[in-house]
Amino acid sequence: AVYILSGHTAWLFFSSATSSSMGEMVWSGGLFQRIYVPKLVFPVASVGASLINLLISLIPLILIAALTGVRITPALLVLPLSILLLAAFALGMGLLLATAAVYFADMLPVYDVALTLWMYATPIIYPIEIVPPNWLWLFQLNPVYHFVRLFRVPLYEGIVPDWQTWLTGTGFALAALALGAFVFTSRSNDYAYRV
């Protein structure tokens, strides 16, 4: 139960943060035309709201872990860093997707379908050990795989994730955040006319 719940909790945060970032940009179009509002506020607020939900959901998750006999260890102290990296990646992706949603009206339903496929391509409800070794490299190209591991390993296995996972997660988070911020800010003057 803790294996699935920990992966699903991280995934729900990512999917809700990115989806609501797109939605807020599309639904706030009328506000852009009436008053000046920094456009960056909407994706950041979406990720912030999802982050609060994630922090609240940690309480029952840790309680379930304790009740089911999962060992609670000091490795939980690295969980804030795991969450920070996941939030940075979600914000970067949210900025990219919000920009795309402004230009392409069908992005929201298309992304919902893509999220479902993405979830099944990420080891959330199944262990990575069932994946054939020759296909493992393909799963490791999935950025969310690394963030789910950074979130799950301290909770479920009670250990600190290995340094390769930290480096890969940090790289994906910084790359997504930098690219998302660049694309979003470079197009921000067009949003009021496009939405």
N, C-alpha and C positions, 0 to 999 in steps of 0.2 A: 504493500500500500504506500509506503513512504517513497519507494523508488518512483512509482508512477506519479504520486502527488507532487513530489519535489520538481520533477521535470515539467509536469503540467502547470504548476504555479509559475515557473519561469517563462514558459511558453505563453500563458495567458497574459502576463505582463507585456511581453513583446508584441503580441498580436493586437491587444487593446490599445497600446500606446501608439503604434504605427497607424492603425485604422482610424483612431480618433484624431490623429494629427492631420490626416487627409480630410476627414469629415469637417473638422473645424475650419479649415481653409476654404472649403467649398461653401459651407453654410454661412460663413461670416462675410460673404461678398457684399451684401448690402451695407454693412458697417464700414467697409473700406471706402465706399463711395461717399459716405456722409461725413465722417471725421477721420483725422489722421490717427491711426493706431499702428504701433510697431508690429509688423507682420510676424516677427519671430515669437511674439507673446503666445500665439495660438498653439503652435506645436510644442513649445516648452510647457505650457499649461496642461496640455493633453498628457505629456509624459509625466508631469508632476502628479496629476490626478491618478494615473495608473500606478505610479510609484507608491502613493499612499495606500491604494488597494493591496499592493504587493506586501507592504510592511504589515498591514492588518492581517493578511492571510498567513503570515509567518507564525502568528500566535497559535492557531489551531494546528498548523503543520508540525510545529515542534511538540505540541501536546500529543498529537497522534503518534509521533516518533517515540516519545517517552512511553506511551501506553502500549505500543506494540513491541517494546523491548529493544528498539534501536539505541545504541549507546550514544549519549550526548557527550561530546568531547570538547576540549578547548579549540578544536579546528573550526568551530562555529564563529570564532572571532574574526576569521577572514571573510565571512559572509558579506559584511558591508562593502568590501572591495569588489567582490563578485557582483553584487547588486549595482555598484557604481559603474562597472564596465558594461554590464548589460544595459543600464539606463543610457549610457553614452552611445552605445550601438543603436539602441531603439530611437534615440533622438536623431542621430545621423540619418538613419533609414526613414524616419518620420519626415525629416526635412526634404529628402529626395522625393518621397512619395507625395508629399503635400504640393511640391512644385509640379510634379507630373499631373496631379489631380486638377490643378488649375488649368492646365493646357488640354487635358483629355478628360472629358466628362464621364467616360465609362470606366475610369480607373477604380472607383470604389467597388463595383460588383466583380470586376476582373480580379482585384486584389483579394477579395473574399475567397474566390475559388483557388487562387494561388496559395493563400494561407493554408487551406486544407491540404493541398498537395505537399506544401513545405513541412507541415506538422508530421505527416506520415514519412517524410524523408529524414526526419530527425528522430533519434532514438529516445522517445519520450515514454511510449507505452510498451516498448520492447527493448531488451538489452542489446547493446552493440555487439556482444559476443556471438549472436546468431548470424551476424553478417559475414559472408564468406571473406576470407583474408584478402582475396584479390579485388574485392569491391570496397574495402575499408578506406582506401585513399579518396574515393568519391564522397563518402560521408564526411571525411575530414575537410573537404572543400566547403562544406556547409557551415557558415559562421555560427549559426545558432547552436550547432552541436557543441561547440567549445564553451559557449556561455551556459548551456544547460549543465555541462560537466562541472564548470566552476561553481554553479549553484548547488548541484546535487551532491557532489563528492563530500563536502564538509558535513552535510546533513545525514546522508545515507550511509556512507562508508566511515565517517568520523575521522577523516584524514584531510590534510591540506593537499589540494591538487598539485600535480607535478609542474615544474617550471615551464615545460614546453606548452602546456595548456594555458598558463598565465601569459606567456609571451604571445601566443597565437591570438588569444582573446583580446589582449591589449592592442595588438596590431590591427585587428579587425575593427575594434571600437574606435581607435584614433583615426583610422582611414575613413570609416563611415562618417564620423563626426566632421572631419575636415572637408570631405567631399560634399556632404549634405549642407554644411554651412556656406561653402563657396557657391554651390548651385542655387541655394535658396536666396542668399543675399544678392547675387548677381541678377536675379530675375524679379526681385521684390517690387520694383517700380511698375511692372506690368500687371501685377495681381488685380488691382482695382478695375482695370479695363477688361480683364479676362474672365473674372468670376461672374 
